[in-house]
Amino acid sequence: MTADSTPRTPHRPHERVAGQGESSAPHRQRPARSIAAATGGLGVIALMCWSGLNHDVRYSLGGIRATHRAGLAASEIFVHRPLAYRWTIAGLDALTAGPVAVREALTRLVLIALSVGAAWWLRAGLLRKLPRREAGAVAVAVGAALVCAPAWDFLQPEWVAVLVSTAAVGAALAGRRTALAVSLSGVLLALAVLMKYTTASTALLALVVVAVLDRRRAVLSAAAAALAAPAGLALAVRVEPREWRWLHEFSSLNPNSVFRTGFGAEQVHELWTSLVNESVLVPVVALLPVTLTLLVRTSTTSRGRWNWPALTVCGLVVVVGTVVVQGQWFLYHFSQLPVLGAALWALAVTRQLTRSGRTPAGPVGATAALGAVVPLVAGQPLAWRTTHATMTCAVLAVVVLLALVAALTAAHRPAGTRPRRGTAAAAVVALALATAIPAWPTTPYSFDTRHSDYTAKSRKEAARALTHRLDGLRARVGPDTPVVYLAFGDIAYFLGNPTRCRYPSPAFLQRTLYDADVAELTSFDENLDCLDDPAVRYAIVDPAWFPLKRVAPAVREAVDALYDCTGPTAFSEAGLRVCARR
């Protein structure tokens, strides 16, 4: 037990517990609460399975599936993601079968089970360092935040890294044998790093969490990860030698990287806008100052008083740092924050409940209010959200400020005070509302920035419509006919025709729209060679994503020489241009 833990009061059989025998109402309420919790859990699972996957995940899976049909393994292709991630999602995909909607639901179901397992492992580790109630509350909050992740976050490399890092924290703290515990934790942390390399920030955050609770195991886990991560990268390069080149050339595909643009006023504005968007859509992130205030006020030692705030500051610094380095300002780059915010919120509220006998009314009320109101605001049309963005941020700031004042003035009672009936239930309802917001079908990917017109519901409807429209194209070219895709990866996902190109979505060809220097890369030449594959019968072109008149001249010339995109054999279907091989 840490110095900041709440002491457990032993129960003596001969002592009469306050309220015992006075009323059987609490016992009668337990089955009802269990039924309500089970019903709510099943409802959440059903909603998550219905939501499907986001377009970025479909991009990667589409490339893996299309090349697999042509005999290429996930390790042999480029889909904007490192080998560890490609292997992970290819393994998940192998567990599914059936139509698109069914496969996506099964993928979600497997990941829900893994999230619950990671949260349970985390609880086992926390039980060795925290009181039972605190450990359980934090684990439940983390599991809920993982399962109900924003639609754009779910199954992205950043989200997978958070899932793996959660298990790594549990592994580091739960094992009785230190050597085994830290070795397993180190391997999991290395896997988190290898998901995207920028996800090293997630592994670092997990190490800081372990350090707050057990410094010795944190140091040993870091040492194990420092050995395992390079070994994992070496294995990836051994399996696919191109992986090293792709790692170096990948940055050339991102014209917005801070290493190319510098960090100036525009980047500061983008960062601020992204953080505000994340705070608006994820209440536990907006309420982090309130949470930290509660943790400081409920801590009983100077070390415990500042450990958790230091952890949060460290987390924000590393997360913001990786977001700035990438320079794309996608909200899924903040995947760590919803989970961190939910965990700290649960810890702070549980400590306040344990030590004062009641939940902090202001913070819990603010959480519940945001949980109820934000879906209504976020569900408005994009034009309304853009027009009322300033007002929305002002209202959010006022709510957070009021909750902060309430946290600063929350009353203390002697340790061991019996909690009032219903106070814990109020906290659970508030957290449930707050964590459900990101997963709500009408919650946009962002409030008023990138992909703010996307929601889980709209992407589901778009996927259904595209699948229907592609049925005609598939019947016309033949479902097994080899093609080359000059389109975004989700076209391969929904069409399903095989391709033998290592670049199933031609990222290096398409990026010449923005940067002519990409044509000097080795991967560009390899991607260009795909057009000359004698087995290919058609080129599937998405004019909106791959405008032939604007890409590099070498690409236009190769397409014109090898494919008929304007003659009688060419045709358009589902917004795509289908060019027959000459």
Summary of the structure (lengths in Angstrom):
residues: 582
radius of gyration: 25.8
end to end distance: 73.6
largest distance: 93.4
contacts: 2039
relative contact order: 0.11
helix: 67%
strand: 4%
